[in-house]
Amino acid sequence: MFSPLALRLPIMPDEPPVYFLSRLAARNFMKARPFAMDMGFTFNGVERGDQTAIDTLAAVSGVSVADLNACGSRTVGDRIMLKGQLLDLNSVRRARVQACPECLRHDVASSDLPSSVAMYGRVQWMLNSVETCEKHGIALVTIADKLPECECQDWSPAAASGLDDISALVKTAVARRPSRLEGYLLDRLNEKPAESWLDGLPFYAAEQTARLFGTMALFRDSTTPFSLYDSNKYSAGEIGFDIVNGGPSDILSFLTDLKRDQLQSRHAAGKKTAGPAPIYGRLYSRLTLMDDPAYNPVRDILTEHIMSHFPMGPGDDIFGTPVTSRRFHSILTLQKKYDKGDRTVIKILTDEGLLKEHAGNLRDMLFDAPTTERLMDHMVKSVSLAEAQKRINVTANVMNTLRKDKIISRQCTESDATRDRYSIVELDDFVRRLFVDAQPVDSDSANAVCLMDASARNRCTISVIVKFILDRKLPWVGSRNDVRGVASIRVNPGDVSQLLARQVPIGVHAFEAGTYLKIAPPVIRRIADRGLIKGTCYVDPLSGRKKMVLSTDDIERFNAEYVTLFNLARAMRRQLSQLRAELTAQGILPAKETIGVGATFYRRSDVPFGN
């Protein structure tokens, strides 16, 4: 066990243990690192939050472990935990010491200790993103910079060497309130509610995200967040916090303005169309390099903006992640997809009214991908009526029937409304859907006939049978291996006959009746089984299962004659047990014919307030 030192001093509010160790060493006329070694622990151990080192420091200083840990940092992997917040190495100042001269002057004036140990460092001064004193409303001053590694975080010698005249520093200090980013970070460190979108990010990700957006807003690509100092760093934090504080909507609005300004600058400089990386600049490159999952929410917002404002599609990647879908096309992507020249693409888009009024660079214009692809497929991937019949292998009469019943749609362009065209994609999809459940057959039989024969035997159009196949209502569909297209489809005429002949009785099922009466469907079925509500059974033509429908008129009759205890209590706003007791006391008992159905029924005529 260690005995407390003779020359001791108290730990001050907001003082981190590593700064306290430095003052304690100075009080004993030593530098912090040799002093710690003499006391049986290491300076770096206190800096990393090693509990053994903290315990030893508490023993020699006479300060409680709890007071030392209150503002102590602890290394967690490659991060730093400080007062419940996760920081990284860029969040903490080590080789640079900044302080509020007014705070230091007050320290000296209110202490009997020598000024070199009376002045103590605050935990907020260790934060790289905080350069303003919240208490006195002035900018922090740099009292030591570019310290060697052996002197980093050794507070007292650094403070003593840089503060020859505190009064002069107070007079020259810049008066300003903390930036909104600084205020947010300080509130978060002190566990004050902030209600910001940044709350969802770790501390280090929140500060760097705000500074990154602020730097991009002020300086574009001319500098980086880590090269900013003093007023520029303050302004970047102020503006960056305003951009990201509101979350996705404000960030997306900023990105839209950024893209517009960047495109105008590139056009003025005669530069070509650019993708996301040149437009977003360091904003994009930094988020690409920082593969930390903590920044995923920020990357997700940028990804959404990129997908909504750039012609990204399969073959592209965003932050190293392949793009799997497309929202928009540009003239260039349409050229690549359909292997057409830019003049051809522009003519098609102009003829269809998508380029009636354009401004700026045509290559920067975006077109809705599904709409544009349907148009291009129609113009580039379409065939005439005769070619369509040949492609799906049907006769002219069958083709006309399918067209008349709108199973196959003809397409006309605005530029040539008199000429029918048929999409190859739609034709192929139509044939594919017919063959979804088709089983191969070698030859025709009584139970496997072509669509023409099935239509003739059942006296219905081919379209009816085709709809049965597309809706997957037929229990069996076959296809001839030696015939191509629609002509190869085979069906059982008996299956078609059953679908055409069966009719479902009129009425409602137990579920609908239960919803209307506010009674569980199983209770409804038991009531119907007892004949209290008339029902009709039928066989479902699709599933083959026996089902029951209930007469709507008989449901109304039953509802007028009976009422459940639950509905009665609910209507009267009474408790079930209380209402049941009152009815029993009056000699009113449940209807005998309903006992055992799973609910308690009374005849409305027996209950004085049944209606």
Long-range contacts (C-beta under 8 A, 24 or more apart in sequence): 1-59, 2-39, 2-40, 2-56, 2-59, 2-60, 3-59, 3-60, 4-59, 4-60, 4-61, 4-62, 5-60, 5-61, 5-62, 8-61, 8-62, 9-61, 9-113, 9-117, 10-63, 11-61, 11-63, 11-67, 11-68, 12-107, 12-120, 14-71, 14-122, 14-123, 14-124, 15-71, 15-120, 15-121, 15-122, 15-123, 16-71, 16-72, 16-73, 16-121, 16-123, 16-126, 17-46, 17-54, 17-57, 17-68, 17-69, 17-71, 17-72, 18-43, 18-46, 18-47, 18-72, 18-73, 18-153, 18-155, 19-120, 19-121, 19-153, 19-155, 20-57, 20-61, 20-63, 20-68, 20-120, 21-46, 21-57, 22-153, 22-154, 22-155, 22-156, 22-157, 23-117, 23-120, 23-155, 23-156, 24-57, 24-60, 24-61, 25-156, 26-116, 26-117, 26-156, 26-157, 26-160, 27-113, 27-117, 31-154, 31-157, 32-153, 32-154, 32-155, 32-156, 33-150, 33-154, 43-153, 43-154, 46-72, 47-73, 47-153, 48-73, 48-74, 48-75, 49-73, 49-74, 49-75, 49-81, 71-123, 79-204, 82-123, 82-189, 82-203, 83-123, 83-189, 83-190, 83-191, 84-191, 85-188, 85-189, 85-202, 85-203, 86-202, 86-203, 86-204, 87-127, 87-203, 87-204, 88-204, 90-128, 90-204, 90-208, 90-226, 91-127, 91-128, 91-129, 91-203, 91-204, 91-207, 92-126, 92-127, 92-128, 93-125, 93-126, 93-127, 93-128, 94-147, 94-152, 94-153, 95-145, 95-146, 95-147, 95-148, 95-149, 95-152, 96-142, 96-144, 96-145, 96-146, 96-147, 97-121, 97-125, 97-142, 97-143, 97-144, 97-145, 97-147, 97-155, 97-158, 97-159, 97-162, 98-125, 98-131, 98-140, 98-141, 98-142, 98-143, 99-125, 99-140, 99-141, 99-143, 99-159, 100-125, 100-133, 100-135, 100-136, 100-138, 100-140, 100-141, 100-173, 101-138, 101-141, 101-163, 101-166, 101-169, 101-170, 101-173, 102-133, 102-135, 102-136, 102-138, 102-170, 102-173, 103-133, 103-135, 103-136, 104-159, 104-163, 104-166, 105-166, 105-167, 105-170, 108-166, 115-160, 115-163, 116-156, 116-159, 116-160, 117-156, 119-156, 119-159, 119-160, 119-163, 120-155, 121-155, 121-159, 123-189, 124-186, 124-189, 127-185, 127-189, 128-207, 129-181, 129-182, 129-185, 129-207, 129-211, 129-237, 130-178, 130-182, 130-185, 130-186, 131-182, 131-230, 131-233, 131-234, 132-176, 132-177, 132-178, 132-179, 132-182, 132-234, 133-178, 134-178, 134-182, 134-183, 134-186, 137-175, 137-176, 137-177, 137-178, 138-170, 138-173, 138-174, 138-175, 138-176, 139-173, 139-174, 139-175, 139-176, 139-230, 139-234, 141-169, 141-173, 174-231, 176-234, 179-234, 179-235, 179-237, 179-238, 179-241, 180-237, 180-238, 180-241, 180-242, 180-245, 181-207, 181-210, 181-211, 181-214, 181-237, 181-238, 181-240, 181-241, 182-234, 182-237, 184-241, 184-245, 196-245, 197-244, 197-245, 197-246, 197-247, 197-248, 198-241, 198-244, 198-245, 200-297, 201-294, 201-295, 201-297, 201-298, 202-294, 204-294, 205-292, 205-294, 205-295, 205-298, 208-290, 209-240, 209-244, 209-295, 209-298, 210-237, 210-240, 210-241, 210-243, 210-244, 211-236, 211-237, 211-240, 212-240, 212-282, 212-283, 212-286, 212-287, 213-239, 213-240, 213-243, 213-244, 213-251, 213-254, 213-283, 214-238, 214-239, 214-240, 214-241, 214-243, 215-240, 215-282, 216-258, 216-280, 216-281, 216-282, 216-283, 217-243, 217-254, 217-258, 220-262, 220-281, 221-281, 221-282, 224-282, 224-286, 244-298, 248-301, 248-304, 251-298, 251-301, 251-305, 252-301, 252-304, 252-305, 255-280, 255-301, 255-302, 255-305, 255-309, 256-305, 256-309, 258-283, 259-305, 259-309, 263-360, 263-361, 263-364, 267-360, 267-361, 273-330, 273-332, 273-361, 273-363, 273-364, 275-310, 276-302, 276-306, 276-310, 276-312, 276-318, 284-319, 287-319, 288-319, 288-320, 291-320, 309-366, 310-366, 311-366, 313-369, 326-369, 327-368, 327-369, 328-366, 328-367, 328-368, 328-369, 329-366, 329-367, 329-368, 329-369, 329-372, 329-373, 330-363, 330-364, 330-365, 330-366, 330-367, 331-362, 331-363, 331-365, 332-363, 334-367, 334-372, 334-376, 337-373, 337-376, 338-376, 338-380, 340-380, 345-376, 348-375, 348-376, 348-379, 349-375, 351-413, 351-414, 351-415, 352-413, 352-414, 352-415, 353-414, 377-423, 377-424, 377-425, 378-411, 378-413, 378-421, 378-423, 379-413, 381-423, 381-424, 381-425, 382-411, 382-421, 382-422, 382-423, 382-424, 383-421, 383-422, 383-424, 383-427, 384-420, 384-421, 384-422, 385-410, 385-420, 385-422, 387-422, 388-422, 388-427, 391-424, 391-427, 391-428, 391-485, 392-427, 392-430, 392-431, 392-485, 392-486, 393-483, 393-484, 393-485, 393-486, 393-487, 393-488, 394-485, 394-486, 394-487, 398-451, 398-452, 398-462, 398-486, 401-461, 401-462, 401-463, 402-462, 402-463, 402-466, 404-463, 405-461, 405-463, 405-467, 407-463, 407-466, 407-467, 407-470, 431-485, 431-486, 433-469, 433-470, 434-466, 434-469, 434-470, 434-477, 434-486, 434-489, 435-479, 435-489, 436-472, 437-469, 437-472, 437-474, 437-477, 438-477, 438-478, 438-479, 438-489, 439-476, 439-477, 439-478, 439-479, 440-478, 440-479, 440-480, 440-481, 441-478, 441-479, 441-480, 441-481, 441-490, 442-480, 442-481, 443-480, 444-480, 444-490, 447-492, 447-493, 447-494, 448-478, 448-490, 448-491, 448-492, 449-490, 449-491, 449-492, 449-493, 450-487, 450-489, 450-490, 451-486, 451-489, 451-491, 453-493, 454-491, 454-493, 454-496, 457-493, 457-497, 458-493, 458-496, 458-497, 458-500, 460-496, 460-500, 464-496, 464-500, 465-491, 465-496, 468-496, 468-499, 473-499, 473-541, 473-542, 474-499, 498-541, 499-541, 502-539, 502-541, 504-538, 504-540, 504-541, 504-549, 505-536, 505-538, 505-549, 506-549, 507-535, 507-536, 507-549, 507-550, 507-551, 507-552, 508-549, 508-550, 508-552, 508-555, 509-547, 509-548, 509-549, 509-550, 510-548, 510-550, 513-550, 513-555, 516-555, 517-555, 517-558, 517-559, 518-564, 518-566, 518-567, 519-564, 519-567, 519-599, 520-598, 520-599, 522-598, 523-597, 523-598, 523-599, 524-550, 526-596, 526-597, 526-598, 527-558, 527-594, 527-597, 530-593, 530-594, 530-597, 532-558, 532-562, 532-593, 532-594, 533-558, 560-604, 561-603, 561-604, 561-605, 562-591, 562-594, 562-601, 562-602, 562-603, 562-604, 563-601, 563-602, 563-604, 563-607, 563-610, 564-599, 564-600, 564-601, 564-602, 565-590, 565-599, 565-600, 565-601, 565-602, 566-599, 566-600, 568-602, 568-607, 568-609, 568-610, 572-609, 583-607
